[in-house]
Amino acid sequence: MTARSAGAVSCLRVAVIGTGSAGLRHLQALRALPDVEPVAVPVRRPRVAELAGEGYAGCGSVREAAEAGVRAAIIATDTGRHVEDALAAVACGMDLLIEKPVAATLADAQRLGREAARLGRRVWVGCTIRFSESLGAAREHLPEIGRIHSVRVECQSYLPDWRPSRPYRDTYAARPGEGGVLLDLVHEIDYTSWLFGWPQALHAQLANTGILGIAEEEAADLQWTTPGGARVSMALDYVTRPARRRLQACGERGTIEWDGLRGTVSLEPATGPGRVWPSSQTRDDTFRLQAEAFLKAVAGGPADPRLATLDEGARAVAVCEAARRSGRSRREEAVRA
């Protein structure tokens, strides 16, 4: 341990494995919580000293973190490493929160589930959008529009704009087996299924136009029917400007729209005046709320319904795999969760 290792021993020590952009957000979220000491476990050992300069305790490996008393961890490495890093952590007695997607394949997610169950460890998946105040308002008011008959979901942006200081082809989003819009934008699959029910089968069209020069799909259009009979259509892509992230649900008594970039929800009823709910919540706020829910669950408290389970994380990956099969077969494919 370095940095604050001699600090208050009463603090709960929580490791963050992987200290890229997502890992740093998790470290900051944990540092904002009372009686919690975040412990950085970077992929590159020299980063321990760098992060010590920012006031973070650090360890060079998961084993070192376990020996320092860490019993809970957040996995924030690249997607291709998630399962191996998670297996190492559960073997050291840690309960986990794993960044989305939980794994690159359903088989790997299931392998992790079996091993975590064997060792008696608990695993959740980091789906921070579930902790969005504005999405929560949309969820709360859905009953007001009655039976829902259609849902439209869009998450479209331009990949090179995400991190202008880093070549986008060097990121996991562009790598074969790790990237592509299905796995990378799996938030949309997760929250749509959380709100309206998981699909049993779907149809998808995938496209790689060559605009970005990446190996995996640049765009995906999915369609399925919810357990309640609503038609879902979803558009995901890396090639749209300006960016958009939104949900529209149409029902027998009105329409609800969620704008994820502006943080607003609007309700247009069939009769009467419409209403709008704004939110000033920041992205960091959602990370902090998710961290609080994770640590309460680790402590044995009731699980926050917004906290995605390992089973739900695996189901989301299964939806991605069904979409890729459908893109190849050009027909509807079952979701093999």
C-alpha positions as CSV (number, residue, x, y, z in Angstrom):
1,M,0.0,0.0,0.0
2,T,1.1,3.6,-0.7
3,A,-0.3,7.1,-0.1
4,R,-3.0,6.9,2.6
5,S,-2.1,3.3,3.7
6,A,-1.5,4.6,7.3
7,G,-4.8,6.4,7.3
8,A,-7.9,5.6,9.3
9,V,-8.1,1.8,9.6
10,S,-11.8,2.1,10.3
11,C,-12.4,3.0,6.6
12,L,-13.7,0.4,4.3
13,R,-11.1,-0.2,1.6
14,V,-12.5,-0.7,-1.9
15,A,-10.2,-1.5,-4.8
16,V,-10.6,-0.1,-8.3
17,I,-8.9,-2.5,-10.7
18,G,-8.0,-0.5,-13.8
19,T,-7.3,3.2,-13.7
20,G,-8.2,4.5,-17.1
21,S,-11.0,7.1,-17.6
22,A,-13.7,4.9,-16.1
23,G,-11.5,3.7,-13.2
24,L,-10.6,7.3,-12.3
25,R,-14.3,8.2,-12.1
26,H,-14.9,5.2,-9.8
27,L,-12.0,6.3,-7.6
28,Q,-13.4,9.8,-7.4
29,A,-16.8,8.5,-6.6
30,L,-15.5,6.3,-3.8
31,R,-13.4,9.2,-2.4
32,A,-16.5,11.3,-2.1
33,L,-18.2,8.7,0.3
34,P,-17.7,8.9,4.1
35,D,-15.6,6.1,5.7
36,V,-14.4,4.7,2.4
37,E,-10.8,4.5,1.2
38,P,-10.4,3.8,-2.5
39,V,-7.4,1.7,-3.4
40,A,-6.1,2.0,-6.9
41,V,-4.9,-1.2,-8.6
42,P,-3.6,-0.1,-12.1
43,V,-2.8,-2.4,-14.9
44,R,0.6,-0.9,-15.1
45,R,2.5,-1.0,-11.8
46,P,4.3,2.3,-12.3
47,R,0.9,4.0,-12.2
48,V,0.8,3.2,-8.4
49,A,3.3,6.0,-7.8
50,E,1.5,8.4,-10.1
51,L,-1.8,7.9,-8.4
52,A,-0.1,8.2,-5.0
53,G,0.7,11.8,-6.0
54,E,-3.0,12.3,-6.4
55,G,-3.6,11.0,-2.8
56,Y,-4.8,7.5,-3.6
57,A,-3.6,4.4,-1.8
58,G,-2.4,1.9,-4.4
59,C,-1.4,-1.7,-4.8
60,G,0.4,-3.4,-7.6
61,S,-1.9,-6.4,-7.9
62,V,-5.2,-7.8,-6.7
63,R,-3.4,-10.2,-4.4
64,E,-1.6,-7.2,-2.7
65,A,-5.0,-5.4,-2.3
66,A,-6.5,-8.5,-0.6
67,E,-3.6,-8.7,1.7
68,A,-4.2,-5.0,2.6
69,G,-7.7,-5.8,3.7
70,V,-9.7,-5.1,0.6
71,R,-12.9,-7.2,0.4
72,A,-14.8,-5.3,-2.3
73,A,-13.6,-4.2,-5.8
74,I,-14.7,-2.4,-8.9
75,I,-13.4,-3.9,-12.2
76,A,-12.8,-1.0,-14.6
77,T,-10.3,-2.6,-17.0
78,D,-10.9,-3.0,-20.7
79,T,-13.7,-5.4,-21.7
80,G,-11.4,-8.1,-22.8
81,R,-9.9,-8.3,-19.3
82,H,-13.1,-8.1,-17.3
83,V,-13.6,-11.8,-16.6
84,E,-10.0,-12.8,-15.9
85,D,-9.6,-9.8,-13.5
86,A,-12.9,-10.6,-11.9
87,L,-11.9,-14.3,-11.4
88,A,-8.7,-13.2,-9.7
89,A,-10.6,-10.8,-7.4
90,V,-13.3,-13.4,-6.4
91,A,-10.5,-15.9,-5.7
92,C,-9.1,-13.4,-3.2
93,G,-12.5,-13.1,-1.4
94,M,-13.8,-10.0,-3.0
95,D,-17.4,-9.0,-3.9
96,L,-17.5,-7.1,-7.2
97,L,-19.0,-4.4,-9.3
98,I,-17.9,-4.9,-13.0
99,E,-18.0,-2.1,-15.6
100,K,-20.4,-2.8,-18.4
101,P,-20.4,-5.0,-20.4
102,V,-19.7,-7.7,-17.8
103,A,-17.9,-9.8,-20.4
104,A,-17.1,-9.9,-24.1
105,T,-19.1,-13.2,-24.5
106,L,-22.0,-14.9,-22.8
107,A,-19.9,-18.0,-22.2
108,D,-17.3,-15.9,-20.2
109,A,-20.1,-14.2,-18.2
110,Q,-21.5,-17.6,-17.3
111,R,-18.1,-18.9,-16.4
112,L,-17.7,-16.0,-14.0
113,G,-21.1,-16.7,-12.6
114,R,-20.3,-20.3,-11.8
115,E,-17.0,-19.5,-10.1
116,A,-18.5,-16.6,-8.1
117,A,-21.3,-18.9,-6.9
118,R,-18.8,-21.7,-6.0
119,L,-16.8,-19.2,-3.9
120,G,-19.8,-17.5,-2.4
121,R,-19.0,-14.1,-3.8
122,R,-21.5,-11.6,-5.1
123,V,-21.2,-9.7,-8.4
124,W,-23.0,-6.8,-9.9
125,V,-22.6,-4.9,-13.1
126,G,-21.9,-1.2,-13.5
127,C,-24.9,0.3,-15.4
128,T,-24.8,3.9,-14.2
129,I,-27.6,5.1,-16.4
130,R,-30.0,3.2,-14.1
131,F,-29.0,5.8,-11.5
132,S,-29.9,8.7,-13.8
133,E,-32.4,11.0,-12.0
134,S,-34.1,11.9,-15.2
135,L,-34.5,8.2,-16.4
136,G,-35.8,7.5,-13.0
137,A,-38.5,10.2,-13.5
138,A,-39.4,8.6,-16.8
139,R,-39.7,5.2,-15.1
140,E,-41.9,6.7,-12.4
141,H,-44.3,8.3,-14.8
142,L,-44.6,5.5,-17.3
143,P,-47.9,4.2,-15.8
144,E,-49.5,7.5,-16.7
145,I,-49.4,6.8,-20.4
146,G,-51.3,3.5,-20.0
147,R,-50.5,0.4,-22.1
148,I,-47.4,1.0,-24.1
149,H,-47.5,0.0,-27.8
150,S,-44.1,1.3,-29.1
151,V,-40.7,2.3,-27.8
152,R,-38.0,4.1,-29.7
153,V,-34.4,4.2,-28.4
154,E,-31.5,6.1,-29.9
155,C,-27.8,6.4,-28.9
156,Q,-25.9,7.9,-31.7
157,S,-22.6,9.8,-31.7
158,Y,-19.3,10.2,-33.4
159,L,-16.6,7.9,-31.9
160,P,-13.6,10.2,-32.6
161,D,-15.3,13.0,-30.6
162,W,-15.4,10.8,-27.4
163,R,-11.8,11.4,-26.3
164,P,-10.2,13.8,-28.8
165,S,-6.8,13.5,-27.0
166,R,-6.6,9.8,-27.7
167,P,-6.6,8.0,-31.1
168,Y,-10.0,6.3,-31.1
169,R,-8.6,3.3,-33.0
170,D,-6.4,2.6,-29.9
171,T,-9.4,2.3,-27.6
172,Y,-11.2,-0.9,-26.7
173,A,-14.3,0.4,-28.6
174,A,-12.4,-0.3,-31.9
175,R,-10.9,-3.7,-31.0
176,P,-12.1,-6.9,-32.5
177,G,-14.0,-9.0,-29.9
178,E,-14.2,-6.1,-27.4
179,G,-15.7,-3.1,-29.3
180,G,-18.5,-2.3,-31.7
181,V,-21.6,-0.4,-30.8
182,L,-23.5,-3.5,-29.4
183,L,-21.1,-4.2,-26.5
184,D,-20.0,-0.6,-26.1
185,L,-23.5,0.9,-26.0
186,V,-25.0,-2.0,-24.1
187,H,-26.4,0.6,-21.6
188,E,-29.3,1.1,-24.0
189,I,-30.0,-2.7,-24.2
190,D,-29.8,-2.8,-20.4
191,Y,-32.0,0.1,-19.4
192,T,-34.6,-0.6,-22.1
193,S,-34.9,-4.2,-20.9
194,W,-35.0,-3.0,-17.3
195,L,-37.9,-0.7,-18.0
196,F,-39.9,-2.8,-20.4
197,G,-38.8,-6.5,-20.0
198,W,-36.1,-8.6,-21.6
199,P,-36.5,-9.7,-25.2
200,Q,-36.9,-13.4,-26.0
201,A,-36.0,-12.9,-29.7
202,L,-35.0,-10.0,-32.0
203,H,-34.1,-8.9,-35.5
204,A,-31.0,-6.8,-36.2
205,Q,-29.2,-5.1,-39.0
206,L,-25.5,-4.3,-38.5
207,A,-23.3,-2.1,-40.6
208,N,-19.7,-1.2,-41.0
209,T,-19.4,1.4,-43.7
210,G,-15.6,1.8,-43.3
211,I,-16.0,5.5,-42.2
212,L,-14.1,4.9,-39.0
213,G,-11.8,2.1,-40.1
214,I,-12.6,-0.2,-37.2
215,A,-13.1,-4.0,-37.2
216,E,-16.5,-4.2,-35.5
217,E,-19.9,-2.8,-36.3
218,E,-20.2,1.0,-36.5
219,A,-24.0,0.9,-36.4
220,A,-26.8,-1.5,-35.3
221,D,-30.6,-1.3,-35.6
222,L,-32.5,-3.7,-33.4
223,Q,-36.2,-4.6,-33.2
224,W,-38.1,-6.8,-30.7
225,T,-41.4,-7.2,-28.9
226,T,-41.5,-6.7,-25.2
227,P,-43.3,-9.3,-22.9
228,G,-46.1,-6.7,-22.6
229,G,-46.5,-6.5,-26.4
230,A,-44.8,-3.2,-27.2
231,R,-42.7,-2.9,-30.3
232,V,-39.1,-1.8,-29.6
233,S,-36.8,-0.2,-32.2
234,M,-33.3,0.8,-31.2
235,A,-30.6,2.7,-33.2
236,L,-27.0,2.6,-32.1
237,D,-24.1,4.1,-34.0
238,Y,-20.6,5.7,-33.8
239,V,-21.0,7.9,-36.9
240,T,-23.7,10.6,-36.1
241,R,-23.2,14.3,-35.4
242,P,-24.5,15.9,-33.3
243,A,-24.8,13.2,-30.6
244,R,-28.2,12.1,-29.3
245,R,-29.3,9.7,-26.5
246,R,-33.0,9.5,-26.0
247,L,-36.0,7.2,-25.4
248,Q,-39.6,7.7,-26.5
249,A,-42.4,5.5,-25.2
250,C,-45.9,5.8,-26.7
251,G,-49.0,4.5,-24.9
252,E,-52.7,4.6,-25.1
253,R,-52.9,7.7,-22.9
254,G,-49.9,9.7,-24.1
255,T,-46.1,9.8,-24.8
256,I,-43.1,10.1,-22.6
257,E,-39.7,11.2,-23.9
258,W,-36.4,11.1,-22.1
259,D,-33.4,13.1,-23.3
260,G,-30.3,11.6,-21.8
261,L,-27.9,14.3,-22.9
262,R,-30.1,17.2,-21.6
263,G,-31.3,15.3,-18.5
264,T,-35.0,16.1,-19.2
265,V,-38.2,14.1,-19.3
266,S,-41.4,15.3,-21.0
267,L,-44.9,13.9,-20.8
268,E,-47.5,14.7,-23.4
269,P,-50.8,13.2,-22.3
270,A,-53.7,12.5,-24.8
271,T,-55.6,15.3,-23.0
272,G,-54.5,18.1,-20.8
273,P,-51.3,20.1,-20.6
274,G,-47.9,18.5,-21.0
275,R,-45.2,18.4,-18.2
276,V,-41.4,18.6,-18.2
277,W,-39.0,17.5,-15.5
278,P,-35.5,18.8,-15.7
279,S,-32.5,17.4,-13.8
280,S,-29.2,19.0,-12.9
281,Q,-27.6,15.7,-12.0
282,T,-24.0,15.2,-13.3
283,R,-22.4,12.0,-14.6
284,D,-20.2,11.9,-11.4
285,D,-23.4,11.9,-9.3
286,T,-24.6,8.7,-11.0
287,F,-21.2,7.0,-10.3
288,R,-21.4,8.1,-6.6
289,L,-25.0,6.8,-6.3
290,Q,-24.1,3.5,-7.9
291,A,-21.0,3.2,-5.5
292,E,-23.3,3.8,-2.5
293,A,-25.7,1.1,-3.7
294,F,-22.9,-1.4,-4.3
295,L,-21.3,-0.9,-0.9
296,K,-24.7,-1.2,0.9
297,A,-25.4,-4.5,-0.9
298,V,-21.9,-5.7,0.0
299,A,-22.6,-4.9,3.6
300,G,-25.7,-7.1,3.5
301,G,-28.4,-4.4,3.1
302,P,-31.3,-4.7,0.7
303,A,-30.2,-4.5,-2.9
304,D,-31.1,-1.3,-4.7
305,P,-33.4,-2.2,-7.7
306,R,-31.2,0.0,-9.8
307,L,-28.2,-2.1,-9.2
308,A,-27.7,-4.5,-12.2
309,T,-27.2,-8.1,-11.3
310,L,-24.7,-10.5,-12.9
311,D,-27.6,-12.3,-14.4
312,E,-28.9,-9.1,-16.0
313,G,-25.4,-8.3,-17.2
314,A,-25.1,-11.7,-18.9
315,R,-28.6,-11.3,-20.5
316,A,-27.4,-8.0,-22.0
317,V,-24.5,-9.8,-23.6
318,A,-26.8,-12.5,-24.8
319,V,-28.9,-9.8,-26.6
320,C,-25.7,-8.5,-28.3
321,E,-24.9,-12.1,-29.4
322,A,-28.4,-12.6,-30.8
323,A,-28.1,-9.3,-32.7
324,R,-24.9,-10.4,-34.3
325,R,-26.4,-13.7,-35.3
326,S,-29.4,-11.9,-36.7
327,G,-27.1,-9.5,-38.6
328,R,-25.5,-12.5,-40.3
329,S,-28.6,-14.7,-40.9
330,R,-30.9,-11.7,-41.8
331,R,-33.7,-13.3,-39.8
332,E,-35.1,-13.1,-36.2
333,E,-32.9,-14.9,-33.7
334,A,-33.6,-16.2,-30.2
335,V,-31.8,-14.6,-27.2
336,R,-30.0,-17.5,-25.6
337,A,-29.7,-16.2,-22.1
